[in-house]
């Protein structure tokens, strides 16, 4: 059955039999939701729902609402909310620059030290702005090394392939207090018929990343998994081998993959941009801690937290969410920030702000976990708390808007639901979830949580159940 056919069936059911249960708290599923479940042969016990009226706080619908389930990336809504409440919407990270030597005539006779404090969005464009500020304090020529201080976080060993054996995927990047550009390179592939090969362009261009291009061309249309390209790293992720047969009918194709370790990547990006703008960097890089007895020559500020959480929630950015967890730890308990410290801060926050929400077990703050748990009722209680806070507009607008942007750009995009819901989505193997806010066409506003854990529910059936529920809510 196609998506359009499914929607037509739900619309018909909605006109004929959908109605609010006589007792609003009666755990009886709306008929459209039952139909979606039955159509896909999903057991009703695999689903948890909790919907509350945001004006009265009354429960509108509760179904298996006390069963703890894996919420996948909807957990980011909890992490970002706690960050807003604890740090404040205007909180900004900093990146400090130290000159370990004398500056004269644009030349630093010594090392340049960069100390990171966990800025989760120090992307290429912002590194360029950081370098512009360094130029403005009188440095164009660095005679020594680039010294990197990432001691504000204590991350410990991180295996990027531990979650799903996909170590080059951007969603598996680990946090680092001096993370640049998410440690991700974009490879651009273009056919080059003159040599029966493929031209490869890196963005950003990293001088310390070796790429061995073994790609050839194939006579076929531009389709297929990764367009036939495989990328194999060496043990240090400092060299990449590109193999496969690339379709000659592709004009251009892009692939984002991680490379290097955090310090090597930061050096490679900084050095490439520095030299591109006419600067000189004579040395290499090393890791060290900033001396306590000297002051930075400049402090570069990040985007505000309210801007950051929009990027975390709308686009479900895992490593940015994890940075929030480490930052909560460092700012509340003292540096260095740790994952366990962040968990402790959120646990204490929940016990004080949403007492009774005892089902929450937060792993890494991003929801990229097989072990995270929360039940729908507790999640809804947390959403209700957020709705009553002065920063509610910042939090709500950080969630994807149905049919418009982020992870909902192509979801819930029919006329009945477009623009009516701000939701955080969650999807892992065998997990489908949404959590956020919905306004019915009558003007009533709801806090909505749907958690579903069942085999292959992430392959589409979970979205169909969510769609049926939102259609029903829209009529209330």
DRENMISE-444066 format. One record per residue (C-alpha): residue in three letters; z, x, y. Coordinates in steps of 0.2 Angstrom, whole numbers, plus 5000, padded with zeros to 4 digits. Each point is the difference from the previous one (the first is absolute). Example, Ala and Ser with C-alpha at 12.3 -4.5 7.8 and 13.67 -1.06 7.14 Angstrom:
<recs>
ALA503950624978
SER499750065017
</recs>
This chain:
<recs>
UNK500050005000
UNK499550075017
UNK501250015015
UNK499149865009
UNK500149894984
UNK501850034999
UNK500349965018
UNK499049844998
UNK501149954986
UNK501650035009
UNK499449905015
UNK499649854989
UNK501750024992
UNK500850015017
UNK499249845006
UNK500449904984
UNK501750064994
UNK500950135011
UNK501649955007
UNK501750075005
UNK501249974987
UNK501249865003
UNK501550125001
UNK499450155010
UNK501150124990
UNK499449934983
UNK499250144990
UNK498449914997
UNK498450095002
UNK498749925011
UNK498549934990
UNK498850125007
UNK501150154995
UNK500249934983
UNK498149984998
UNK499750185005
UNK501350064988
UNK499349894985
UNK498250045004
UNK500450194998
UNK501249974986
UNK501550085009
UNK501749964994
UNK501049905013
UNK501550124998
UNK498950155006
UNK500149925018
UNK501350005013
UNK499949915017
UNK501249975014
UNK499449915016
UNK501249955014
UNK499849915016
UNK500350135014
UNK500749875012
UNK501349924989
UNK500250144987
UNK499849864986
UNK499250054984
UNK498349914998
UNK499550074983
UNK501050114988
UNK499350054983
UNK500850134989
UNK500650075017
UNK501550094993
UNK499050104987
UNK499850195006
UNK498250054999
UNK498950155005
UNK499449965018
UNK498750145001
UNK499650045018
UNK500849855008
UNK501550124999
UNK499350085016
UNK500549855010
UNK501850034996
UNK499950195004
UNK499149975017
UNK501249865004
UNK501550114997
UNK499250145010
UNK499749885015
UNK501849944999
UNK500850174999
UNK498950115010
UNK499349875012
UNK498249965004
UNK499850145013
UNK500650144988
UNK498850155000
UNK499950154989
UNK499850175008
UNK499150164996
UNK500750165008
UNK499150155004
UNK500850175002
UNK499350175007
UNK500750144990
UNK499450135012
UNK499550035018
UNK498649905008
UNK498850095012
UNK498349965006
UNK499849864987
UNK500550124986
UNK501549974989
UNK500650174994
UNK500849944984
UNK500149854989
UNK499849815005
UNK501349894991
UNK499849824997
UNK501549904994
UNK499649824994
UNK501249865000
UNK499149884989
UNK498649935011
UNK499149894988
UNK498449995010
UNK499650175005
UNK498249984996
UNK498550115005
UNK499849925018
UNK501850025004
UNK500150184993
UNK498650035013
UNK501049925014
UNK501550114994
UNK498950155002
UNK499549955017
UNK501849995005
UNK500250184993
UNK498650065011
UNK500849925015
UNK501550114998
UNK498950155001
UNK499650054982
UNK498250024994
UNK500250164990
UNK501350014986
UNK500250184995
UNK501149974985
UNK500249874987
UNK500249815000
UNK501849974994
UNK500349824992
UNK501849925000
UNK500149854989
UNK501850014997
UNK500449835008
UNK499749924983
UNK500650064983
UNK498649924988
UNK500350114985
UNK498650024987
UNK498749875001
UNK498649974987
UNK498649915008
UNK499449954983
UNK501649934993
UNK499749825004
UNK498349974993
UNK499250174996
UNK498949995016
UNK500750155010
UNK498650005012
UNK500249825006
UNK500649985018
UNK501349874994
UNK500950134990
UNK500350135014
UNK501850055001
UNK501050005017
UNK500250165010
UNK500950025017
UNK498450095006
UNK498749894992
UNK498350015008
UNK498549884998
UNK500949934984
UNK499550164991
UNK498349914998
UNK498250075002
UNK498549885001
UNK498550074991
UNK498349945006
UNK498650014988
UNK498149995004
UNK498550034989
UNK499050165003
UNK498449984991
UNK499350175005
UNK501250084988
UNK500349854988
UNK501850015006
UNK501349925011
UNK500650055017
UNK501949995001
UNK500950005017
UNK501950005001
UNK501049915014
UNK501150095005
UNK499150164996
UNK501450114992
UNK499650194999
UNK501350024986
UNK499349874989
UNK498750074988
UNK498649874994
UNK498850044986
UNK498649885001
UNK499149974983
UNK499349835004
UNK498249964996
UNK499049845004
UNK499649864989
UNK498649875002
UNK500949845002
UNK500749875012
UNK501650045010
UNK501449934989
UNK501150054986
UNK501850064999
UNK500250135013
UNK498150015000
UNK500150114985
UNK501150145009
UNK501550084992
UNK501250115009
UNK501050134990
UNK501450105009
UNK500750164995
UNK501950024996
UNK500450035019
UNK498849875006
UNK499250135011
UNK498349994992
UNK499049854995
UNK498549994988
UNK498849865004
UNK498949954985
UNK498949864995
UNK498449925004
UNK499949915017
UNK498849865003
UNK498550055010
UNK499949835008
UNK501750025009
UNK499850045018
UNK501850065002
UNK501649974990
UNK501850045004
UNK501550044989
UNK501850045006
UNK501050114989
UNK501550115002
UNK500050195001
UNK501150155000
UNK501950005002
UNK500849935016
UNK500250175009
UNK498350074995
UNK499249845006
UNK500950005017
UNK499550185002
UNK498249964996
UNK499849855011
UNK500950095015
UNK499050164998
UNK498349904999
UNK500349905015
UNK500850155010
UNK498450104997
UNK498949865003
UNK500749985017
UNK499850195004
UNK501750054996
UNK500550164990
UNK501250014985
UNK500150174993
UNK501349984986
UNK500349894985
UNK501449884997
UNK501750004993
UNK501549884998
UNK501650035009
UNK501449915010
UNK500050005019
UNK501350115008
UNK501549905007
UNK500250115015
UNK498349975008
UNK499349845008
UNK498349934996
UNK498650035013
UNK499449824998
UNK500549854990
UNK498549884995
UNK500549824997
UNK499349884987
UNK499449825002
UNK501449885002
UNK500849934984
UNK499349825004
UNK498250085000
UNK500450104984
UNK500649854990
UNK498449915004
UNK499150144991
UNK501250004985
UNK500049814997
UNK498249945005
UNK499250154990
UNK501450024987
UNK500250195003
UNK501150074987
UNK500450175007
UNK500449935017
UNK501249884993
UNK500950144990
UNK500150095017
UNK501049865007
UNK501250014985
UNK500350195003
UNK500249975019
UNK501349874997
UNK501050124990
UNK499850145012
UNK500449905016
UNK501449904992
UNK500950134988
UNK499450165008
UNK498650124995
UNK499250044989
UNK499349824995
UNK500049964982
UNK499349864990
UNK501749964993
UNK500750005017
UNK498749885006
UNK500449884985
UNK501950015005
UNK499649955018
UNK499049854995
UNK501249954987
UNK501450005013
UNK498949915012
UNK499649864988
UNK501949984996
UNK500449985019
UNK498449915006
UNK499549894985
UNK501749994990
UNK499749934982
UNK498350084998
UNK500650104986
UNK498450014989
UNK499250135011
UNK499650164992
UNK498950115011
UNK499250154992
UNK499050105013
UNK499849875014
UNK498149984997
UNK500149894985
UNK498950124990
UNK501249994986
UNK500249924983
UNK501949995003
UNK500249915017
UNK500849834998
UNK500549855011
UNK500049814998
UNK499149885010
UNK501549925007
UNK500850165007
UNK498350055007
UNK499949845009
UNK501750025007
UNK499550175007
UNK498449925008
UNK501149875008
UNK501150135008
UNK498550095007
UNK499449835008
UNK501649985010
UNK499950175008
UNK499450055017
UNK498750124992
UNK499349864989
UNK498350005009
UNK499850194996
UNK500549974982
UNK498949854997
UNK498550075008
UNK500150164990
UNK499649894985
UNK498249964995
UNK499249855008
UNK499249884987
UNK498150025001
UNK500050125014
UNK500750184997
UNK500850124989
UNK500249964982
UNK499649815004
UNK498450035009
UNK499049924986
UNK501449894992
UNK500649835005
UNK498549995011
UNK499549824998
UNK500149895016
UNK501749924993
UNK500950174999
UNK499250125012
UNK501250065013
UNK501449904993
UNK501050134991
UNK500750175003
UNK500350084983
UNK500450164991
UNK499050014984
UNK500550094984
UNK498950054985
UNK500350124986
UNK499549994982
UNK500749834994
UNK500849965017
UNK499449885014
UNK501149965015
UNK500049945018
UNK501449985012
UNK500049955018
UNK499849855011
UNK498949855000
UNK499649865013
UNK499549834993
UNK498749905010
UNK501449895005
UNK500850145009
UNK501550034988
UNK500350184996
UNK500550074983
UNK500750164993
UNK499050034984
UNK500350114985
UNK498950004984
UNK500450134986
UNK499049994984
UNK500150134986
UNK498949974985
UNK498650094991
UNK498450025010
UNK500749885014
UNK499450135012
UNK498249984996
UNK499849835009
UNK501149874992
UNK501550045011
UNK498949985016
UNK499549834994
UNK501849944997
UNK500450075018
UNK498549915007
UNK500549834992
UNK501850025007
UNK499450045018
UNK498849854999
UNK501549894995
UNK501150075013
UNK498749975014
UNK500149814997
UNK501950005002
</recs>
